[in-house]
Amino acid sequence: MDDVFNRVTPNTLDDSATRASPMERLSLFEIVTQHLREMILEGELSPGSRISEKQLCDTFDVSRTPLREALKVLAREGLIELLPNRGAKVTEIDPQEVVDLFEVMVVLEGLSGRLIASRAKETDIEEIRSLHQRMMGHYQRHERVKYFKINQQIHRRLTEIADNSVLLEFEGSLTLRIARARYAANMYLGRWKESAREHEHILAALESRDGDMLSIAMRLHMRKTGDAIIQELQNNV
């Protein structure tokens, strides 16, 4: 675990910031939260692995205050479990929960597609097109981590474009709970290629503002992603 932490230590973190203004303390806490979240989602901290406050404080060169705030956020997101007087550990991935989550996500994606087609501005479509082109560039260069990050950004922006606050809240919460498993599934070349092709169909439907086509494309993409993730989880049981 030491090697993992050393690779991601943010040298810009300064413990003295915790004694500065509230805004600076918030910024430090957000940086720690982001780094820890990425380590978990990308598998650098594996499910079930223990993490200690002391080690994290040394790694990020911060006091316990911003670290504990970050851990509380990640616990609310379901990414870690706080252990009284024993630090924390990364939560395990529950295969049945993943099945349940994708059943809901597929339905929400269908609704998103119809809303997006009718509410997207031309600037929104251009933004998604630009993100898609960047993502496909990473795909062609086999840059999987960078591909996945933009992939997540596209999905988030599409939900924002749907312009429904309840939908955005639901999808944001559910996405975090399956992000680790989703990332792992995209690491397999066959699914990665298939997923990239599905994004081409989503973009085409968006550009044509075809609500039915976009709804179907987004539902199919989510369902096939779920099937791949569930299959991989079952293989590892």
C-alpha positions in Angstrom: 0.0 0.0 0.0 2.9 2.4 0.6 3.9 2.3 -3.0 0.3 3.1 -4.1 0.2 6.1 -1.7 3.6 7.3 -2.9 2.4 7.4 -6.5 -0.5 9.7 -5.8 0.8 12.0 -3.0 -0.3 15.5 -3.8 2.8 17.6 -3.1 0.7 20.7 -3.1 -1.1 19.8 0.1 0.1 21.8 3.1 -1.0 21.1 6.6 -0.8 24.8 7.4 -3.8 25.3 5.1 -6.0 23.7 7.8 -5.2 26.7 10.0 -6.1 29.3 7.3 -9.4 30.6 6.2 -12.6 28.4 6.0 -12.4 28.5 2.2 -8.8 27.2 2.2 -9.7 24.5 4.6 -12.6 23.5 2.3 -10.2 23.4 -0.7 -7.8 21.1 1.1 -10.5 18.8 2.2 -11.8 18.6 -1.4 -8.4 17.8 -2.7 -8.0 14.9 -0.2 -11.5 13.6 -0.9 -10.8 13.7 -4.7 -7.5 11.8 -4.4 -8.9 9.1 -2.1 -12.0 8.7 -4.3 -9.9 8.2 -7.4 -7.7 5.7 -5.6 -10.7 3.7 -4.7 -12.6 4.0 -8.0 -9.5 3.1 -10.0 -8.7 0.1 -7.9 -5.5 1.4 -6.4 -7.2 0.8 -3.0 -8.8 -2.6 -3.4 -12.2 -3.6 -1.9 -11.7 -4.8 1.7 -8.3 -3.2 2.1 -7.6 -1.3 5.3 -6.6 2.3 5.4 -5.3 4.1 8.5 -5.7 7.7 9.4 -2.0 8.0 10.4 -0.8 6.6 7.0 -3.1 8.9 5.1 -2.1 11.9 7.1 1.6 11.2 6.4 0.8 10.5 2.7 -1.1 13.8 2.1 0.8 15.8 4.7 -2.3 17.0 6.4 -3.8 17.0 9.9 -6.6 14.6 10.9 -9.3 17.3 10.5 -9.5 17.6 6.7 -8.8 13.8 6.4 -11.7 12.9 8.7 -14.0 15.2 6.7 -12.9 13.5 3.5 -13.5 10.0 5.0 -17.0 11.0 6.2 -17.9 12.0 2.6 -16.5 8.8 1.2 -18.4 6.8 3.8 -21.7 8.5 2.9 -20.9 7.6 -0.8 -20.5 4.0 0.3 -16.9 3.8 -0.8 -15.4 3.2 2.6 -16.6 1.9 6.0 -15.5 3.8 9.1 -14.2 1.5 11.8 -14.4 2.9 15.4 -10.9 3.4 16.8 -9.5 1.3 13.9 -9.4 3.7 10.9 -11.3 2.7 7.8 -11.5 0.1 5.1 -12.7 0.1 1.5 -16.1 -1.4 1.2 -16.6 -4.7 -0.6 -18.6 -4.8 -3.9 -21.9 -6.6 -3.3 -22.9 -8.4 -6.5 -26.6 -8.4 -5.7 -26.6 -4.7 -5.0 -25.0 -4.1 -8.4 -27.8 -6.1 -10.0 -30.4 -4.0 -8.2 -28.6 -0.8 -9.0 -28.5 -1.5 -12.7 -32.1 -2.4 -12.9 -32.9 1.1 -11.7 -30.1 2.8 -13.7 -31.4 1.3 -17.0 -34.9 2.8 -16.4 -33.4 6.2 -15.5 -31.3 6.3 -18.6 -34.4 5.7 -20.7 -36.0 8.8 -19.1 -32.8 10.8 -19.5 -32.6 10.1 -23.2 -36.0 11.5 -23.9 -35.5 14.6 -21.7 -32.0 15.3 -23.2 -33.3 15.1 -26.8 -35.9 17.8 -26.1 -33.9 20.0 -23.8 -30.3 20.0 -25.1 -29.0 23.3 -26.5 -26.8 23.4 -29.5 -23.9 24.3 -27.2 -24.7 21.3 -25.1 -24.5 19.0 -28.1 -21.2 20.6 -29.2 -19.8 20.0 -25.7 -20.7 16.4 -25.7 -19.3 16.0 -29.2 -16.0 17.5 -28.1 -15.8 15.3 -25.0 -16.7 12.3 -27.2 -13.8 13.0 -29.6 -11.4 13.4 -26.7 -12.6 10.2 -25.2 -12.2 8.3 -28.5 -8.7 9.7 -28.8 -7.8 8.1 -25.5 -9.5 4.9 -26.7 -7.4 4.8 -29.9 -4.2 5.4 -27.8 -5.3 2.7 -25.3 -5.3 5.2 -22.5 -7.9 3.5 -20.4 -7.7 5.6 -17.2 -8.1 8.8 -19.2 -10.8 7.3 -21.3 -12.8 6.3 -18.2 -12.6 9.7 -16.6 -14.0 11.4 -19.7 -16.5 8.6 -20.1 -17.8 9.5 -16.6 -17.8 13.2 -17.4 -19.9 12.6 -20.5 -22.5 10.6 -18.5 -22.6 13.3 -15.8 -23.1 16.1 -18.4 -25.8 14.1 -20.2 -27.7 13.9 -16.9 -27.2 17.6 -16.3 -28.5 18.4 -19.8 -31.7 16.5 -19.0 -32.3 19.4 -16.5 -34.2 17.5 -13.9 -32.8 18.0 -10.4 -34.3 14.8 -8.9 -32.9 12.7 -11.8 -29.5 14.3 -11.3 -29.5 13.5 -7.6 -30.6 9.9 -8.1 -28.2 9.1 -10.9 -25.3 10.8 -9.1 -25.8 8.8 -6.0 -26.2 5.5 -7.9 -23.3 6.1 -10.2 -20.9 6.5 -7.3 -22.1 3.1 -5.8 -21.3 1.2 -9.0 -18.3 3.3 -10.3 -15.6 0.8 -9.1 -17.3 -2.1 -10.7 -18.0 -0.1 -13.9 -14.4 0.9 -14.1 -13.2 -2.7 -13.8 -15.5 -3.9 -16.5 -14.2 -1.3 -19.0 -10.7 -2.6 -18.4 -11.5 -5.7 -20.5 -10.7 -5.1 -24.1 -13.9 -6.7 -25.6 -16.3 -4.7 -23.4 -14.2 -1.5 -23.9 -14.5 -1.7 -27.7 -18.2 -2.4 -27.4 -18.7 0.4 -25.0 -16.9 2.9 -27.3 -19.2 1.8 -30.2 -22.3 2.4 -28.0 -21.1 5.9 -27.3 -21.0 6.5 -31.0 -24.7 5.6 -31.3 -25.6 7.8 -28.3 -23.8 10.8 -29.9 -25.6 10.2 -33.3 -29.0 10.0 -31.6 -28.2 13.2 -29.6 -27.1 15.1 -32.8 -30.4 14.1 -34.5 -32.4 14.9 -31.4 -34.3 11.6 -31.8 -35.7 11.1 -28.3 -36.7 7.5 -28.9 -33.4 6.5 -30.4 -31.4 8.3 -27.7 -33.5 6.6 -25.0 -32.9 3.2 -26.5 -29.2 3.8 -27.0 -28.7 5.0 -23.5 -30.7 2.1 -22.0 -28.9 -0.4 -24.1 -25.5 1.0 -23.1 -26.4 0.9 -19.4 -27.9 -2.6 -19.6 -24.8 -4.1 -21.5 -22.5 -2.4 -19.1 -24.4 -3.9 -16.2 -24.4 -7.3 -17.8 -20.6 -7.2 -18.2 -20.0 -6.0 -14.7 -22.3 -8.6 -13.2 -20.7 -11.4 -15.3 -17.2 -10.3 -14.1 -18.3 -10.2 -10.5 -19.8 -13.7 -10.8 -16.6 -15.0 -12.3 -14.7 -13.8 -9.3 -16.9 -15.4 -6.7 
